[in-house]
Amino acid sequence: MLHYLPGFGELAKFYGWRIVVLSKSACVFSEVPVRYRLSGAVRDDYEQWKQNAIELLIKLHPSAVITSAARPNIYSYAYALPPAEVLIAGYHAQWKKLTDQKIPVGVICDNPVFYPRDVPSCAVRNPENHAAACAMPRSEVMDNLEDPLCAAAQHEEGIFPLELNRYFCNAEICPVIIGNVFVYRDGDHLTATFARTLAPYLGQFTQRILQSTLPENTGAAAP
């Protein structure tokens, strides 16, 4: 979620929004415990963080909560995550704690994943043609990778999904340079510069969530 912050930061300056950031690396915001791959032990600090985060969000009662997470394959080097259907149920259970408090939840589906390929390293190795040499087929970095987070966000009351795929890829490939800007700073995280270019789309998404919380037929506009 943090790699979208530069885009949301631009929106906050424009609209006068206050953004509260709650983040813990690789801590999937689901009720399903995160377990170490080798030992099977639950990572207790993650579970405590999630509990604290929910309590703080309910206390703050923000206009919206926006969350995201990487696809499970990103975490497989260290953690053992359950099957997709279990993760999806865990996401639903976690988000319900917020929607029950009338806090809408926006969910940003994961972006294309080049990991374990490191995009900047690829560009350095191919200085004359890095745009062509480092691009990847869409099927390898997105279409054939399971995204339980995105699946969980579909057709759920109070949950608003956002898919940005069309801004990352065409029908066949996902480039590493778009609009003369490097998209990735490693194998799966966006550069701050590219994240800022997504601000208009993140803004439309957030406005849609905020509009959903307004009383019907008031003619009022979201902030």
C-alpha positions in Angstrom: 0.0 0.0 0.0 2.9 2.4 0.8 4.0 2.7 -2.8 0.7 4.5 -3.7 1.3 7.0 -0.9 3.0 9.6 -3.2 -0.1 9.6 -5.4 -2.4 9.9 -2.4 -0.1 12.6 -1.0 -0.8 14.8 -4.1 -4.5 14.3 -3.6 -4.2 15.2 0.1 -2.5 18.5 -0.7 -5.1 19.3 -3.3 -8.2 18.4 -1.3 -7.0 19.1 2.2 -7.4 15.5 3.2 -5.6 14.1 6.2 -4.0 10.7 5.6 -3.2 8.4 8.5 -0.7 5.6 7.4 -0.9 2.2 9.1 1.6 -0.2 7.6 3.6 -3.3 8.5 5.7 -4.9 5.8 4.4 -8.2 4.5 1.6 -8.2 7.1 -1.4 -9.4 5.1 -4.5 -7.5 6.5 -6.6 -10.6 6.9 -7.9 -12.5 9.9 -5.8 -15.4 8.7 -2.6 -15.7 10.7 0.7 -15.3 9.0 2.9 -18.3 9.6 6.7 -18.8 9.0 7.2 -21.2 6.2 9.9 -23.3 7.9 8.5 -23.7 11.4 4.8 -23.1 10.9 4.8 -20.8 13.9 2.4 -17.8 13.8 4.2 -14.4 13.6 2.7 -12.9 16.7 3.8 -9.4 16.1 1.7 -9.4 12.9 -1.4 -10.6 14.7 -0.9 -8.0 17.4 -0.4 -5.3 14.8 -3.6 -6.2 13.0 -5.6 -6.1 16.3 -4.1 -2.7 17.2 -4.8 -1.4 13.7 -8.5 -2.3 13.8 -8.9 -0.8 17.2 -7.3 2.5 16.1 -9.3 2.6 12.9 -12.6 2.2 14.8 -11.5 4.9 17.2 -10.5 7.3 14.4 -13.5 6.4 12.3 -12.0 7.8 9.1 -14.1 8.7 6.0 -12.5 5.7 4.3 -9.9 3.0 4.7 -7.9 2.1 1.6 -5.8 -1.1 1.7 -3.8 -3.3 -0.6 -1.5 -6.3 -0.5 0.8 -8.2 -2.8 -0.1 -11.5 -4.3 0.7 -14.5 -2.1 3.6 -15.7 -4.3 5.6 -12.6 -3.2 5.6 -13.8 0.4 6.4 -17.4 -0.3 10.1 -17.1 0.4 9.5 -16.6 4.1 5.8 -17.3 4.9 3.2 -20.0 4.4 -0.1 -18.6 3.4 -3.3 -20.7 3.1 -5.2 -21.4 0.0 -7.0 -18.5 -1.8 -10.4 -19.3 -0.5 -9.2 -19.1 3.1 -7.4 -15.8 2.5 -10.5 -14.4 0.9 -12.7 -15.4 3.9 -10.0 -13.8 6.2 -10.2 -10.6 4.2 -14.0 -10.5 4.4 -13.9 -11.1 8.2 -11.3 -8.3 8.7 -13.0 -5.7 6.5 -16.4 -6.5 8.2 -15.1 -5.1 11.4 -14.8 -1.8 9.6 -17.9 -1.9 7.5 -20.0 -2.8 10.5 -18.9 0.6 11.9 -20.0 2.3 8.7 -16.4 2.8 7.5 -16.1 2.0 3.8 -13.1 0.1 2.6 -11.3 0.7 -0.7 -9.2 -2.2 -2.0 -6.4 -1.6 -4.6 -5.7 -4.8 -6.5 -2.1 -5.8 -6.8 0.0 -4.4 -9.7 2.0 -6.6 -12.1 4.7 -8.5 -10.3 8.2 -8.8 -12.0 9.7 -10.4 -8.9 12.2 -12.0 -8.7 13.4 -9.9 -11.7 14.7 -6.6 -10.4 13.8 -4.0 -12.9 16.5 -1.3 -12.2 19.2 -4.1 -12.4 17.7 -5.2 -15.7 17.9 -1.7 -17.0 21.5 -1.3 -16.0 22.4 -4.6 -17.8 20.6 -3.4 -21.0 21.5 0.3 -21.3 20.8 0.5 -25.0 17.4 -1.3 -25.1 16.2 -1.6 -21.5 12.6 -0.7 -22.4 12.3 -3.7 -24.7 14.7 -6.1 -22.8 13.0 -5.6 -19.4 9.3 -5.6 -20.4 7.4 -8.8 -19.5 4.4 -10.7 -21.0 1.2 -9.7 -19.3 0.4 -13.4 -18.8 3.6 -13.9 -16.7 3.4 -10.9 -14.4 -0.3 -10.5 -13.9 -3.0 -12.6 -15.7 -1.8 -16.0 -14.5 -1.0 -14.9 -10.9 -3.7 -15.4 -8.3 -4.8 -12.3 -6.4 -7.1 -13.3 -3.5 -7.2 -9.7 -2.3 -8.8 -8.5 -5.5 -11.2 -11.5 -5.6 -12.3 -10.8 -2.1 -13.2 -7.2 -3.0 -15.7 -8.1 -5.7 -19.4 -7.7 -5.0 -19.1 -7.0 -1.3 -21.2 -4.4 0.4 -19.2 -1.5 1.6 -16.1 -2.7 -0.3 -14.8 -0.8 -3.3 -12.3 -2.5 -5.6 -9.9 -0.6 -7.9 -8.0 -2.4 -10.7 -5.3 -0.2 -12.3 -4.2 -2.9 -14.8 -4.9 -0.9 -17.9 -2.5 1.8 -16.7 0.3 -0.8 -16.3 -0.1 -3.1 -19.3 -1.5 -3.4 -22.8 -3.1 -6.6 -24.1 0.2 -8.4 -24.4 3.0 -6.8 -22.4 3.7 -4.9 -19.2 6.4 -2.3 -19.9 8.8 -1.0 -17.3 8.8 2.6 -18.7 5.5 4.5 -19.2 5.4 8.1 -20.2 9.2 8.3 -20.0 9.0 7.2 -16.3 10.3 4.0 -14.7 7.3 2.1 -13.3 9.2 -0.1 -10.8 11.9 0.5 -8.3 12.5 -3.2 -7.7 10.6 -6.3 -8.8 7.1 -5.3 -7.6 7.1 -1.9 -6.0 6.3 1.3 -7.9 8.6 4.3 -8.1 7.3 7.4 -6.3 7.3 9.3 -9.6 5.1 6.8 -11.4 2.8 6.6 -8.3 2.2 10.3 -8.6 1.1 9.9 -12.2 -1.7 7.6 -10.9 -3.1 10.4 -8.7 -6.0 11.3 -11.0 -7.2 7.7 -11.0 -6.7 7.2 -7.3 -8.6 10.5 -6.8 -11.6 9.3 -8.8 -11.6 6.1 -6.8 -11.5 7.9 -3.5 -14.2 10.4 -4.4 -16.4 7.5 -5.4 -15.9 6.0 -1.9 -16.6 9.3 -0.2 -19.7 9.9 -2.2 -21.1 6.5 -1.1 -21.1 7.8 2.5 -23.2 10.9 1.8 -27.0 10.9 2.5 -29.0 10.2 -0.6 -30.6 13.0 -2.6 -28.9 15.8 -0.6 -27.0 17.2 -3.6 -23.9 17.5 -1.4 -20.5 17.0 -2.9 -17.7 15.0 -1.4 -14.7 17.0 0.0 
